Amino acid sequence: MSVSQAAKVLGVKPSTIYAYISRGLLSSTRLPEDRRSWLSQAEVEAFAHRPGARPVAGSATLEDRAQPTTTVTEPVTSSDVGRIVGHRLVYRGRDVTDLLESGSYGEVAELLWTGELGPSRLRLPEQPTQDLLGRLQDTMPTDSLPLDRLKAAAVLLGASDPFRYDLSRQAVISIARTLAPAFVEALPARAPAADSRHTGDGLAAQLWSKLSGTQPSPKQLALLSGTLILLAEHGLGPSTRAAREAAANEADPYSVVLAGTSVASGLLLGGGSSLAVQAWLEEIDTVTEVPRVLADRLVRGDRVSGFGQPRYPGADPRAAAMMTLLADSGGDEDRQHIVREVVDLVRSRRDLAPNAEFALGAMCFVHRMPRGAGEAVFVIARSAGWIAHAIEEYETAPGMKTPLTHG
């Protein structure tokens, strides 16, 4: 049957049928010389009578309506927000590498939240909340990791927002537009904010001043701006699944971001964290030490983290773009040489390409950013994607929400 016919059977809009297909809840096929999607009538009818399904108007008997319903949990298999398609990462159907040329982080965030690449509407929260953030950070240990400061900021932002449980689309997007700027505001300044006219990305300029004591060049701002865009979303990875789990249980947006942040801070994720990459790169003082340091790590049983990304059939496209921007960004030339030597050695010995975590750690190493700066960049960037996924969960029918566990 056609999509429109399936929509009538289930009592929903055709767009909802496409959402069911994208989540793997219904299967579809296409016939030769026909671009339309076709569904199995038997599968659609079985789906209509699944436990917990909402009755279609006029189709349920009194006996049917008297039966108690149960909530079913279907695993999320894909999302309209972002997905990996072969060697490519796409946001709302647009290749992320193309977005580097057409938008700032704030504009790409609007694409993730609204489906449209519009002007950036990022803004700081109200002044009283900014003052609270300043006082909170003053109470934290001076050697706190940047990620610890962001976790504390997320808790405070939620506690200070009496409307945080308004989960309507517009309310959630309104919160989302303040999150990244608030997170940047929560980090201690190391230099005056740079001029953002060369990149059009004021957030990147503000963030650079929190991560480096030097004034950035336009190419360095382009590196940070591009990194924020490339890390804003990555489909249904572990941290995003945690964020969706929270949203499926109708946690507020701040808690959704905190859930994603907690998983993202794990050292066992994917190819290793940027914090681990930055740490082992800083064991290397000169380019001649690269083979010895890597060999010593292997002898000790330590991981050479930051290489390989199992979610792609080949190299991580985000890392390729980030490494190109990094190579063009200047900084410490000796450290640039060390990074190139590490990449060449691992590729020649193990046939592995760097992943986004390596590129992020290498950026921090080359530009002498504080320990853990990469994790903060990641969370600030990915907060846009987590919120986009939360909106998708908030708007899913109650019987179709996708918590991963119970209790």
NUKOL-964011 format. One record per residue (C-alpha): x negated, y negated, z; residue number from 1; residue in three letters. Coordinates in steps of 0.001 Angstrom, whole numbers. Example, Ala and Ser with C-alpha at 12.3 -4.5 7.8 and 13.67 -1.06 7.14 Angstrom:
# NUKOL-964011
> -12300_4500_7800_1_ALA
> -13670_1060_7140_2_SER
END
This chain:
# NUKOL-964011
> 0_0_0_1_MET
> -1038_-3632_-482_2_SER
> -2125_-6005_2284_3_VAL
> 1188_-7871_2106_4_SER
> 3121_-4609_2405_5_GLN
> 1024_-3564_5401_6_ALA
> 1658_-6957_7000_7_ALA
> 5424_-6404_6699_8_LYS
> 5156_-2932_8245_9_VAL
> 3181_-4276_11215_10_LEU
> 5072_-7552_11512_11_GLY
> 1948_-9694_11231_12_VAL
> 433_-12123_8760_13_LYS
> -1773_-10886_5895_14_PRO
> -4713_-12698_7518_15_SER
> -4257_-10473_10573_16_THR
> -4485_-7381_8377_17_ILE
> -7830_-8620_7070_18_TYR
> -8945_-9153_10675_19_ALA
> -7956_-5569_11522_20_TYR
> -9973_-4360_8519_21_ILE
> -13013_-6439_9484_22_SER
> -12927_-4964_13002_23_ARG
> -12727_-1424_11675_24_GLY
> -9225_-858_13041_25_LEU
> -7828_-204_9562_26_LEU
> -9676_1028_6482_27_SER
> -9264_-317_2967_28_SER
> -10406_506_-527_29_THR
> -10520_-1150_-3927_30_ARG
> -9474_382_-7218_31_LEU
> -11475_79_-10446_32_PRO
> -10922_-3285_-12156_33_GLU
> -8864_-4461_-9155_34_ASP
> -10310_-6877_-6568_35_ARG
> -7414_-6447_-4137_36_ARG
> -7644_-4362_-944_37_SER
> -5429_-1294_-643_38_TRP
> -4573_601_2535_39_LEU
> -3328_4095_3349_40_SER
> 395_4052_4128_41_GLN
> -13_6920_6608_42_ALA
> -2813_5100_8434_43_GLU
> -833_1858_8634_44_VAL
> 2250_3632_9974_45_GLU
> 165_5504_12554_46_ALA
> -1416_2187_13574_47_PHE
> 2045_659_13989_48_ALA
> 2977_3392_16489_49_HIS
> -290_3463_18440_50_ARG
> -69_3130_22250_51_PRO
> 155_-502_23290_52_GLY
> 1241_-1791_19881_53_ALA
> 3665_-4678_19924_54_ARG
> 7034_-3633_18471_55_PRO
> 7965_-5071_15102_56_VAL
> 11128_-7149_15322_57_ALA
> 14222_-4980_14730_58_GLY
> 12269_-1739_14456_59_SER
> 12171_-504_18041_60_ALA
> 14998_1500_19602_61_THR
> 16198_914_23174_62_LEU
> 14422_4120_24141_63_GLU
> 11194_2853_22569_64_ASP
> 11472_-432_24456_65_ARG
> 11997_1398_27722_66_ALA
> 8673_3236_27414_67_GLN
> 5783_1678_29313_68_PRO
> 2959_374_27147_69_THR
> -725_870_27782_70_THR
> -3598_-1288_26697_71_THR
> -5930_416_24256_72_VAL
> -9581_-503_23855_73_THR
> -10902_-433_20338_74_GLU
> -14632_-983_19781_75_PRO
> -15478_-4109_17822_76_VAL
> -17403_-3043_14721_77_THR
> -17652_-6349_12852_78_SER
> -16735_-10004_13174_79_SER
> -15861_-12894_10919_80_ASP
> -18311_-15106_12853_81_VAL
> -21528_-13549_11585_82_GLY
> -22783_-10274_10219_83_ARG
> -25799_-8567_8744_84_ILE
> -25309_-7641_5088_85_VAL
> -28249_-5568_3898_86_GLY
> -31337_-7787_4170_87_HIS
> -29259_-10931_4812_88_ARG
> -27698_-12634_7824_89_LEU
> -24522_-14576_7054_90_VAL
> -22540_-17055_9143_91_TYR
> -18874_-17235_8105_92_ARG
> -19905_-15757_4750_93_GLY
> -22793_-18179_4166_94_ARG
> -26423_-17028_4048_95_ASP
> -28223_-18482_7070_96_VAL
> -31330_-19361_5059_97_THR
> -29180_-21548_2791_98_ASP
> -27882_-23370_5870_99_LEU
> -31417_-24508_6692_100_LEU
> -31186_-26822_3681_101_GLU
> -27637_-28024_4208_102_SER
> -27074_-28718_7872_103_GLY
> -28346_-29493_11359_104_SER
> -27732_-27208_14325_105_TYR
> -24663_-29230_15323_106_GLY
> -23187_-28913_11836_107_GLU
> -23831_-25161_11761_108_VAL
> -22210_-24847_15195_109_ALA
> -19073_-26463_13763_110_GLU
> -19138_-23861_10982_111_LEU
> -19263_-21044_13541_112_LEU
> -16450_-22499_15660_113_TRP
> -14114_-23835_12981_114_THR
> -15116_-22112_9733_115_GLY
> -16023_-25479_8176_116_GLU
> -19498_-27026_7846_117_LEU
> -18574_-30452_9176_118_GLY
> -20417_-33305_10893_119_PRO
> -22029_-32512_14229_120_SER
> -19814_-33370_17197_121_ARG
> -22219_-32336_19937_122_LEU
> -22097_-34611_22964_123_ARG
> -23235_-34748_26551_124_LEU
> -20686_-34050_29309_125_PRO
> -19308_-36961_31309_126_GLU
> -21783_-38990_33397_127_GLN
> -20720_-37506_36778_128_PRO
> -21535_-34028_35433_129_THR
> -24880_-35257_34114_130_GLN
> -25646_-36625_37574_131_ASP
> -24782_-33259_39120_132_LEU
> -27125_-31517_36678_133_LEU
> -29935_-33866_37671_134_GLY
> -29430_-33229_41376_135_ARG
> -29219_-29479_40829_136_LEU
> -32494_-29362_38932_137_GLN
> -34214_-31419_41628_138_ASP
> -33425_-28667_44138_139_THR
> -34945_-25853_42057_140_MET
> -38526_-24618_42546_141_PRO
> -40944_-26547_40347_142_THR
> -42182_-23321_38738_143_ASP
> -38684_-22146_37758_144_SER
> -38519_-20608_34298_145_LEU
> -36501_-22698_31813_146_PRO
> -33997_-19839_31570_147_LEU
> -33405_-19945_35324_148_ASP
> -32540_-23626_35003_149_ARG
> -30049_-22874_32230_150_LEU
> -28358_-20141_34280_151_LYS
> -27962_-22536_37201_152_ALA
> -26650_-25211_34831_153_ALA
> -24019_-22844_33409_154_ALA
> -22705_-22082_36898_155_VAL
> -22559_-25772_37811_156_LEU
> -20873_-26773_34548_157_LEU
> -18148_-24202_35135_158_GLY
> -17659_-25159_38766_159_ALA
> -17303_-28833_37861_160_SER
> -14710_-28270_35116_161_ASP
> -11194_-27886_36602_162_PRO
> -9805_-27014_33140_163_PHE
> -12262_-24233_32359_164_ARG
> -9449_-21640_32181_165_TYR
> -7707_-23467_29352_166_ASP
> -8583_-20899_26701_167_LEU
> -6821_-22569_23793_168_SER
> -8968_-22964_20698_169_ARG
> -9320_-26745_20903_170_GLN
> -10119_-26709_24615_171_ALA
> -12809_-24066_24169_172_VAL
> -14376_-25904_21219_173_ILE
> -14364_-29096_23291_174_SER
> -16365_-27287_25975_175_ILE
> -18668_-25758_23360_176_ALA
> -19628_-29172_21985_177_ARG
> -21086_-30140_25370_178_THR
> -22928_-26913_26233_179_LEU
> -26134_-27173_24187_180_ALA
> -26657_-30887_25035_181_PRO
> -25993_-30146_28722_182_ALA
> -28504_-27295_28672_183_PHE
> -31131_-29553_27113_184_VAL
> -30337_-32213_29715_185_GLU
> -30912_-29617_32463_186_ALA
> -34577_-29139_31498_187_LEU
> -37243_-31483_32934_188_PRO
> -38667_-34003_30457_189_ALA
> -42294_-33696_29372_190_ARG
> -42358_-36650_26950_191_ALA
> -40055_-39390_25643_192_PRO
> -37498_-38100_23151_193_ALA
> -38666_-38190_19532_194_ALA
> -37078_-40015_16611_195_ASP
> -34700_-37589_14868_196_SER
> -34141_-39584_11678_197_ARG
> -36346_-37262_9637_198_HIS
> -34267_-34165_10422_199_THR
> -30867_-35565_11365_200_GLY
> -30941_-33241_14378_201_ASP
> -30864_-35249_17579_202_GLY
> -30584_-32107_19677_203_LEU
> -33908_-30794_18324_204_ALA
> -35581_-34122_19093_205_ALA
> -34258_-34117_22654_206_GLN
> -35220_-30477_23161_207_LEU
> -38768_-30988_21879_208_TRP
> -39314_-33621_24590_209_SER
> -38393_-30975_27196_210_LYS
> -40767_-28345_25780_211_LEU
> -43857_-30337_24779_212_SER
> -45808_-33290_26116_213_GLY
> -46672_-34442_22593_214_THR
> -44699_-36487_20118_215_GLN
> -43583_-34177_17296_216_PRO
> -44216_-34651_13620_217_SER
> -41267_-34410_11212_218_PRO
> -42395_-30872_10312_219_LYS
> -42429_-29876_13964_220_GLN
> -38900_-31177_14410_221_LEU
> -37929_-29265_11267_222_ALA
> -39404_-26116_12868_223_LEU
> -37354_-26500_16040_224_LEU
> -34190_-27515_14183_225_SER
> -34524_-24560_11827_226_GLY
> -35157_-22180_14726_227_THR
> -31975_-23329_16460_228_LEU
> -29979_-22665_13274_229_ILE
> -31555_-19267_12627_230_LEU
> -30885_-18080_16179_231_LEU
> -27347_-19465_16551_232_ALA
> -25704_-16137_15688_233_GLU
> -26714_-12542_14954_234_HIS
> -23571_-10457_14672_235_GLY
> -22686_-7910_17316_236_LEU
> -25976_-7524_19151_237_GLY
> -26193_-6611_22868_238_PRO
> -25937_-10151_24253_239_SER
> -22954_-10941_22012_240_THR
> -21205_-7735_23058_241_ARG
> -21646_-8828_26682_242_ALA
> -20203_-12247_25861_243_ALA
> -17232_-10627_24086_244_ARG
> -16701_-8299_27033_245_GLU
> -16373_-11320_29298_246_ALA
> -14043_-13090_26853_247_ALA
> -11912_-9947_26401_248_ALA
> -11234_-10149_30133_249_ASN
> -10433_-13871_29760_250_GLU
> -13473_-15172_31583_251_ALA
> -13941_-18916_31084_252_ASP
> -16370_-20102_28358_253_PRO
> -19134_-20947_30842_254_TYR
> -18993_-17404_32224_255_SER
> -19020_-16018_28679_256_VAL
> -22285_-17853_27988_257_VAL
> -23699_-16748_31332_258_LEU
> -22877_-13113_30489_259_ALA
> -24675_-13392_27157_260_GLY
> -27611_-15156_28810_261_THR
> -28004_-12432_31408_262_SER
> -28301_-9713_28774_263_VAL
> -30523_-11848_26522_264_ALA
> -33024_-12245_29369_265_SER
> -33713_-8483_29457_266_GLY
> -37212_-7378_28493_267_LEU
> -35958_-4257_26709_268_LEU
> -33911_-5992_24029_269_LEU
> -34602_-5164_20381_270_GLY
> -38231_-5780_19554_271_GLY
> -39084_-7424_22872_272_GLY
> -38466_-10877_24310_273_SER
> -40196_-14078_23263_274_SER
> -41396_-14408_26872_275_LEU
> -43318_-11115_26539_276_ALA
> -44701_-12136_23129_277_VAL
> -45888_-15485_24425_278_GLN
> -47527_-13784_27420_279_ALA
> -49603_-11317_25403_280_TRP
> -50546_-13862_22753_281_LEU
> -51999_-16027_25515_282_GLU
> -54371_-13180_26397_283_GLU
> -56156_-13939_23099_284_ILE
> -58665_-16802_23229_285_ASP
> -60253_-16476_19774_286_THR
> -59328_-14788_16524_287_VAL
> -62189_-12284_16926_288_THR
> -60512_-10978_20090_289_GLU
> -57294_-9944_18313_290_VAL
> -58277_-6282_17625_291_PRO
> -59675_-5799_21142_292_ARG
> -56659_-7287_22940_293_VAL
> -54178_-5246_20896_294_LEU
> -56240_-2065_21374_295_ALA
> -56502_-2689_25138_296_ASP
> -52753_-3095_25377_297_ARG
> -52186_211_23587_298_LEU
> -54700_1994_25867_299_VAL
> -52857_658_28915_300_ARG
> -49572_1886_27476_301_GLY
> -48257_-1673_27045_302_ASP
> -45945_-2552_24191_303_ARG
> -47073_-4815_21370_304_VAL
> -43640_-6397_21361_305_SER
> -42244_-8608_18652_306_GLY
> -42428_-6361_15609_307_PHE
> -39713_-4482_13753_308_GLY
> -35972_-5159_13842_309_GLN
> -33881_-1966_13514_310_PRO
> -30774_-3852_12432_311_ARG
> -32317_-4656_9028_312_TYR
> -33455_-2169_6381_313_PRO
> -36580_-4289_5890_314_GLY
> -38107_-7408_7427_315_ALA
> -36137_-9728_9727_316_ASP
> -35106_-12648_7450_317_PRO
> -34917_-15034_10411_318_ARG
> -38536_-14312_11298_319_ALA
> -39681_-14830_7704_320_ALA
> -38093_-18287_7644_321_ALA
> -39336_-19190_11130_322_MET
> -42910_-18079_10353_323_MET
> -42918_-20219_7200_324_THR
> -41772_-23250_9186_325_LEU
> -44332_-22487_11911_326_LEU
> -47230_-22200_9459_327_ALA
> -46312_-25637_8086_328_ASP
> -45897_-27286_11505_329_SER
> -49509_-27918_12503_330_GLY
> -50205_-27648_16216_331_GLY
> -53247_-25796_17533_332_ASP
> -55053_-24558_14397_333_GLU
> -57026_-21897_16290_334_ASP
> -53799_-20479_17630_335_ARG
> -52226_-20602_14171_336_GLN
> -55156_-18487_12970_337_HIS
> -54680_-16027_15862_338_ILE
> -50992_-15602_14979_339_VAL
> -51809_-14923_11321_340_ARG
> -54462_-12372_12295_341_GLU
> -52060_-10563_14656_342_VAL
> -49373_-10348_11964_343_VAL
> -51836_-9086_9353_344_ASP
> -53335_-6477_11694_345_LEU
> -50000_-5041_12849_346_VAL
> -48687_-4968_9287_347_ARG
> -51797_-3165_8002_348_SER
> -51939_-614_10849_349_ARG
> -48265_25_11557_350_ARG
> -46443_-1390_8513_351_ASP
> -44239_-3543_10743_352_LEU
> -43198_-7129_10092_353_ALA
> -42676_-9681_12875_354_PRO
> -39165_-10189_14207_355_ASN
> -37454_-13370_15419_356_ALA
> -38655_-12805_18995_357_GLU
> -42274_-12778_17790_358_PHE
> -41735_-15939_15738_359_ALA
> -40186_-17645_18765_360_LEU
> -43013_-16594_21074_361_GLY
> -45577_-17623_18452_362_ALA
> -43996_-21095_18205_363_MET
> -44365_-21512_21961_364_CYS
> -47976_-20250_21815_365_PHE
> -49089_-22453_18912_366_VAL
> -47503_-25597_20334_367_HIS
> -48497_-24870_23948_368_ARG
> -44966_-24893_25302_369_MET
> -44330_-23842_28922_370_PRO
> -43937_-20186_29821_371_ARG
> -40445_-18984_28916_372_GLY
> -39651_-21908_26599_373_ALA
> -38624_-19476_23862_374_GLY
> -35904_-17934_26012_375_GLU
> -34437_-21385_26614_376_ALA
> -34469_-22148_22883_377_VAL
> -32730_-18837_22221_378_PHE
> -29941_-19395_24768_379_VAL
> -29340_-23001_23687_380_ILE
> -29107_-21842_20078_381_ALA
> -27039_-18701_20675_382_ARG
> -24506_-20447_22929_383_SER
> -22792_-21557_19695_384_ALA
> -22422_-17981_18476_385_GLY
> -21283_-16651_21848_386_TRP
> -18524_-19256_22023_387_ILE
> -17431_-18488_18449_388_ALA
> -17092_-14809_19387_389_HIS
> -15245_-15771_22575_390_ALA
> -12681_-17719_20524_391_ILE
> -12182_-14645_18353_392_GLU
> -11548_-12548_21475_393_GLU
> -9282_-15123_23137_394_TYR
> -7080_-15158_20010_395_GLU
> -6853_-11370_19762_396_THR
> -3513_-9856_20783_397_ALA
> -3593_-8493_24369_398_PRO
> -3244_-4876_23242_399_GLY
> -6123_-5287_20817_400_MET
> -8753_-6785_23129_401_LYS
> -12020_-4956_23254_402_THR
> -13484_-4598_26752_403_PRO
> -16334_-2096_26760_404_LEU
> -15673_-768_30255_405_THR
> -12984_-696_32914_406_HIS
> -13115_-1776_36510_407_GLY
END
